[in-house]
């Protein structure tokens, strides 16, 4: 002849089972807690497509994933090797999509490399070489190479005929 009581809260009903009365809650009412799945770390990534580089020097990086604030750095590529920095932009924690990076189109090489650098020194100040070096994720530098079709009109310098100094 056990008793059954219901306590109602808005949109919730709780059932209290019969117990020895020494506590408001019986141990049989407590759920067994089990460990949930371990959180997985976010894998940093850069997605970029081959694209045209016009005179305005703007490139669009499709997406960047980074759990922490970082720098998206565009490097020249010379004979398969990463070269000098051509353009930099800040990436907020979490990353973003359609990120624009501006660089000098006359300094660009036909292949470029987008590399994720840490913001390891003074926050918001790009310091490379220095504390803002490339980020390694699972042992590999977070980078993605891409081709650019450089469509820049080179400046034309007119050359006028010169008088010879021998006839002066």
Secondary structure as UniProt FT lines:
FT   STRAND          5..9
FT   TURN            10..11
FT   STRAND          12..16
FT   HELIX           27..29
FT   STRAND          45..47
FT   STRAND          51..53
FT   TURN            55..56
FT   STRAND          58..65
FT   STRAND          70..78
FT   TURN            79..80
FT   STRAND          81..91
FT   TURN            93..94
FT   STRAND          96..102
FT   HELIX           105..107
FT   STRAND          111..118
FT   TURN            123..124
FT   TURN            128..131
FT   STRAND          136..137
FT   TURN            138..139
FT   STRAND          140..141
FT   STRAND          143..150
FT   HELIX           165..167
//
